[in-house]
C-alpha cells in the first residue's frame, strides 16, 4: 500500500465535489470552510470547475479528480461532502495518476467509492472529513476533527482516539444564519461497547458506508477476501437512517462473502438516528443506536467470535468526527479498550 507523503504549510490542496456540490447549495458555509482550512493548517485551498457546479456530469467530476491527481503542485485532495452517485465517477478515474504521485484524499459517505478505488489500486487515504460539514458549519472546527485533520494532512504520527462526550446527528440548514455560528443540537454520548476477543489486533483498514459497500458489491468492485486477511473493518451508516434489520442484513452479507471470517477487528461508528424529517426523543435515539449495535455485534460474532469489535466510535456521519486511516493502520486493544490510529 502506497502511503502518500504529508503536505507542508503553504502547499496547495484541491477542494473537490466528486459527488454532490455542497458549495453551490451553501456558498456562505463553503467560504467559511475555505477560510478556516487555510487558517488552521496553512494550506491553500484550490477549487476546480465542478467544485460549485450542481448536477455536473460524472465525467466532468472525474476530470477534476484526475487533474488534481496529475498536478504536482497539489499535495492533498479534500471532498466537500458526499452524495449518492459517485459510483458513476470512479470508472473515469486514472489509477496511474494516483500511483505516480500519491497524495492524501479525505472523504466519507459516498466518497467510499473513491476510497475503495484508491485502496484497490494500492493507495492509502483517509476516511472522514467534509469541508462543508466539519470545517464550514458551526462556530468552529471541533477539537478531535482538527487533531485528526492536521495529522492526516501535515503531521502524521499516532493518536489514541477518545470520546468527546457529545454528539450531533445534523446541524442547521445551510441557508440559515445559524449555520455559520451554531452547532446542531448536541447530546451526551454513550460509552463505546466492546465485544469479541480481548486481544490486541493491528491491521490496515478498509470499509466505509454500508450503503455504498452494498452498491460496490452489486457492481463487483470489492476487494478479494484474501486481501482483507488481518484487516480492521470500518463500518458506518448514513443520514438515510437504515434500521437495525437492514444493518443486520448488510453485515450478514459481508459474513457470507467471507470478509468477517478473515478480518482481525471491526470498528463501528456511532450511527446517526435522526435528521431534519425524523427527530425522535433522546430515549428513542438511545434505543435505535443500541439496536444497530446489537445487530452488528451479533453478525460479526456469528462469523468470527475471535474478532475484536468496538462500536460507537465517533467517525462517519456523526459530529464531532474522527478522521481515520483508510488503508493505513489502526490498532484495537480489547483488553485496554483503546483504539489507536497511525496517520
Secondary structure, 3 states (H helix, E strand, C coil): CECCECCCCCCEEEEECCCCCHHHHCHHHHHHHHHHHHHHHCCEEEECCCCCCCCCCHHHHHHHHHHHHHCCCEEEEEECCCCCCHHHCHHHCCHHHHHHCCEEEEECHHHHHHHHHHHHCCECEEECCCHHHHHHCCCCCCHHHHHHHHHHHHHCCEEECCCCCEEECCCCCCCCHHHHCCCCCCEECCCCEEEECCCEEEEEEEEEEHHHHHHHHHCCCCCCHHHHCCCEEEEECCCCCCCHHHHHHHHHHHHHHCHHHHCCEEEEECCCCCCCCCCCCHHHHHHHHHHHHHHHHHHHHHHCCCCEEEEEECCCCCECCCCEEECCEEEEECCCCEEEEEC
